[in-house]
């Protein structure tokens, strides 16, 4: 089977196709799971659902076969779908190390992997940062609303203690907003008007107000932690965006530098061949070598290209 795969696995991408759909699985399971994106970014993530048209691929030993690129398992492993060599018309998936491919295809796989990875994480982190911003706004609004209600209850408590008007409607509204009916002691059925005036000089119990405030404090007990989590998540995702952009830029510079080196090497080789041919011609014209040796050395130099 391994021998069979090696025989049919060689393929060479002639023209890169446009990728229209792909994904990297990043699972969020808890409040702290936003940190998984950092781990996933640092690892050789598995890129799935790559939408490529069939292309001709070439193996390291020069064999060619048309196949579809389905997945990239890191920068050096691919999953290809190609026609089964035994059963005509039946497509089969093969997982191959890029070392089984030609040098050009190995470079293509690596370049494609990193460019997709950088783009994916940049876009994904941007979406996640947006979601966390919405969550942060919601949490901060909840906290502000509860704090405002606590101040409102505190104000009514102070009015009660100073024997001035207590706005019962405020207490009833807050009771209804938080579904405190049945245990807060404040309801529209208990008071016929929006306000009541208290003028008794007897010792006053603030238990009803204090219990109400405690319930409101309990409502917001977890909000500071969740707000901090949201801010951390936004910071982490924005950091991933910046890193992905920076890494993509640096990778592009490395690719350009490598291409320039290859071009320089190629041009240098051409100059060297031309110089050698010119020197050989001078030797022949000077009568230092025979025509047969001259033509033989010409062929050898040109075959070295």
C-alpha positions in Angstrom: 0.0 0.0 0.0 2.8 2.4 0.9 4.4 1.7 -2.5 1.1 2.3 -4.3 0.6 5.6 -2.5 4.1 6.7 -3.4 3.5 5.9 -7.0 0.2 7.9 -7.3 1.0 10.6 -4.8 3.2 12.8 -7.0 1.6 16.0 -8.0 2.5 19.5 -9.0 0.3 22.6 -8.6 0.7 24.6 -11.9 -1.4 27.6 -11.0 -2.6 28.3 -7.4 -6.4 28.5 -7.2 -8.3 30.9 -5.1 -9.3 29.5 -1.8 -12.9 30.3 -1.1 -13.5 28.3 2.1 -11.4 26.8 4.8 -11.3 26.7 8.6 -9.1 25.9 11.6 -10.9 24.4 14.6 -10.6 26.4 17.7 -13.0 25.2 20.5 -14.2 27.6 23.2 -15.3 25.7 26.4 -15.0 28.2 29.3 -14.5 31.8 30.2 -10.7 31.3 30.0 -10.8 29.4 26.7 -10.0 32.5 24.7 -6.4 31.7 25.5 -6.7 28.6 23.3 -6.3 30.9 20.3 -2.7 31.6 21.5 -1.9 27.9 21.7 -3.5 27.2 18.4 -1.6 30.0 16.7 1.7 28.8 18.0 1.0 25.2 16.9 0.9 23.7 13.4 -2.8 23.9 13.2 -4.9 21.6 11.0 -6.5 23.6 8.2 -9.6 21.9 6.9 -12.2 22.4 4.1 -9.8 23.8 1.6 -11.7 24.5 -1.6 -9.3 24.0 -4.4 -9.9 22.9 -8.0 -8.1 19.8 -9.2 -4.5 20.5 -10.1 -1.5 18.5 -11.5 1.0 17.5 -8.8 4.4 16.0 -9.1 6.1 13.5 -6.9 9.8 13.7 -5.8 10.5 11.0 -8.4 8.9 13.0 -11.2 5.5 11.1 -11.5 2.5 13.3 -12.1 -1.2 13.0 -11.2 -4.2 15.2 -10.9 -5.6 15.6 -7.4 -7.6 17.9 -5.1 -6.0 19.4 -2.0 -8.5 18.8 0.9 -6.5 19.6 4.0 -3.2 20.9 5.3 -1.8 19.2 8.4 0.8 21.7 9.3 3.2 23.1 6.7 4.6 19.7 5.7 1.7 17.3 5.3 -1.3 17.3 3.0 -4.5 15.3 2.4 -5.1 14.8 -1.3 -8.0 13.3 -3.1 -7.2 11.6 -6.4 -8.6 8.8 -8.7 -7.9 5.3 -7.4 -5.2 3.7 -9.5 -7.0 0.4 -9.4 -10.7 1.2 -9.6 -11.4 3.7 -12.4 -13.7 6.6 -11.4 -13.3 6.0 -7.6 -11.7 8.9 -5.8 -9.5 8.1 -2.7 -8.0 10.3 0.0 -4.3 10.0 0.7 -2.3 11.6 3.6 1.2 12.5 2.3 4.3 14.1 3.8 5.4 17.0 1.5 8.8 15.3 1.4 7.1 12.9 -1.1 6.5 15.8 -3.4 8.7 17.7 -5.7 10.8 20.7 -4.4 8.4 23.2 -6.0 5.3 21.5 -4.5 7.0 21.4 -1.1 7.5 25.1 -1.3 3.9 25.6 -2.5 2.4 23.6 0.4 4.5 25.5 2.9 3.7 29.0 1.5 0.0 28.1 1.1 -0.2 26.9 4.7 1.4 29.9 6.3 -0.5 32.4 4.2 -3.8 30.7 5.0 -2.9 30.4 8.7 -2.0 34.1 9.0 -5.2 35.3 7.2 -7.4 32.9 9.1 -6.2 33.8 12.6 -6.3 37.5 11.7 -9.9 37.3 10.5 -11.0 34.9 13.3 -9.4 37.0 16.1 -11.0 40.1 14.7 -14.4 38.5 14.8 -13.8 37.2 18.4 -12.6 40.6 19.5 -15.9 42.1 18.2 -17.9 39.5 20.1 -16.0 40.1 23.3 -16.5 43.9 22.9 -20.3 43.3 22.7 -20.1 41.1 25.8 -18.0 43.7 27.7 -20.5 46.5 26.9 -23.4 44.3 28.1 -21.6 43.4 31.3 -20.6 47.0 32.1 -24.2 48.1 31.4 -25.5 45.5 33.8 -23.1 46.6 36.5 -23.9 50.3 36.0 -27.6 49.5 36.1 -27.3 47.5 39.4 -25.1 50.2 40.9 -27.7 52.8 40.0 -30.4 50.7 41.6 -28.4 50.2 44.7 -28.0 54.0 45.0 -31.7 54.4 44.4 -32.5 52.0 47.2 -30.0 53.6 49.5 -31.6 57.0 48.8 -35.0 55.6 49.8 -33.5 54.1 52.9 -32.1 57.5 53.9 -35.5 59.1 53.2 -37.1 56.5 55.5 -34.6 57.2 58.3 -35.1 60.9 58.0 -38.9 60.5 58.1 -39.3 62.1 54.7 -41.1 60.7 51.6 -40.2 57.2 50.5 -40.8 56.7 46.8 -42.5 53.3 46.8 -42.8 53.3 43.0 -39.0 53.2 42.7 -38.8 50.2 45.0 -41.7 48.4 43.2 -40.0 49.0 39.8 -36.7 47.6 40.9 -38.5 44.6 42.5 -40.2 43.8 39.2 -37.0 44.4 37.1 -35.1 41.8 39.1 -38.1 39.5 39.8 -37.7 40.0 43.5 -41.5 39.6 44.0 -42.5 37.4 46.9 -39.5 38.0 49.1 -38.5 41.7 48.9 -41.5 43.0 50.8 -42.1 45.7 48.1 -45.0 45.3 45.6 -47.6 47.6 44.1 -50.4 45.6 45.9 -48.8 46.5 49.3 -49.0 50.3 48.6 -51.8 52.1 47.1 -49.9 55.2 46.0 -46.5 56.0 44.5 -45.2 57.6 47.7 -45.7 57.4 51.4 -44.6 59.6 54.2 -43.2 58.2 57.4 -43.3 60.4 60.5 -43.2 58.0 63.4 -40.6 58.7 66.1 -40.3 55.0 67.0 -37.1 53.2 66.3 -37.0 52.3 62.7 -35.8 49.0 61.2 -33.9 49.2 57.9 -33.9 45.4 57.4 -36.1 45.6 54.4 -33.8 48.1 52.6 -30.6 46.3 53.7 -31.9 42.9 52.5 -32.8 44.6 49.2 -29.3 46.0 48.8 -27.7 42.7 49.6 -29.8 41.0 46.9 -28.7 43.6 44.4 -25.0 43.2 45.5 -25.4 39.5 45.0 -26.7 40.0 41.5 -23.5 41.8 40.5 -21.1 39.6 42.5 -19.6 37.9 39.4 -19.6 40.9 37.0 -16.2 42.3 37.9 -14.6 38.9 37.1 -16.5 38.6 33.8 -15.6 42.1 32.8 -11.9 41.4 33.5 -12.2 38.2 31.4 -13.8 40.1 28.5 -11.0 42.7 28.6 -8.4 40.0 28.7 -10.0 38.2 25.8 -10.1 41.4 23.7 -6.4 42.1 24.5 -5.4 38.5 23.5 -7.3 38.6 20.3 -6.0 42.0 19.3 -2.5 40.6 20.1 -3.1 37.7 17.7 -4.2 40.1 15.0 -1.1 42.1 15.3 1.2 39.0 15.5 -0.5 37.4 12.4 -0.1 40.6 10.4 3.6 41.0 11.5 4.4 37.3 10.8 2.8 37.4 7.4 4.7 40.5 6.5 8.0 38.9 7.7 7.2 35.7 5.9 6.6 37.7 2.7 9.9 39.4 3.1 11.7 36.1 3.6 10.0 34.7 0.4 11.0 37.8 -1.6 14.6 37.5 -0.3 14.8 33.9 -1.2 13.4 34.6 -4.7 16.0 37.4 -5.2 18.8 35.0 -4.1 17.7 32.4 -6.6 17.5 35.0 -9.3 21.0 36.3 -8.4 22.3 32.8 -8.3 20.8 32.0 -11.7 22.1 35.2 -13.2 25.6 34.5 -11.7 25.6 31.1 -13.2 24.7 32.5 -16.7 27.6 35.0 -16.4 29.9 32.2 -15.4 28.9 30.0 -18.3 29.3 32.9 -20.8 32.8 33.7 -19.4 33.8 30.1 -19.7 32.6 29.8 -23.2 34.4 33.0 -24.2 37.7 31.7 -22.7 37.2 28.4 -24.4 36.7 30.2 -27.7 39.9 32.2 -27.2 41.8 29.0 -26.6 40.4 27.5 -29.8 41.1 30.7 -31.9 44.6 30.7 -30.5 45.1 27.2 -31.8 45.7 25.9 -28.3 42.9 23.3 -28.5 41.6 21.3 -31.4 38.1 21.7 -32.9 37.0 18.4 -31.5 38.0 19.3 -27.9 36.5 22.8 -28.4 33.1 21.4 -29.4 33.2 18.7 -26.7 34.0 21.3 -23.9 31.2 23.5 -25.3 28.7 20.8 -24.9 29.9 19.9 -21.4 29.6 23.5 -20.2 26.1 24.0 -21.7 24.9 20.7 -20.2 25.9 21.9 -16.7 23.1 24.5 -16.8 
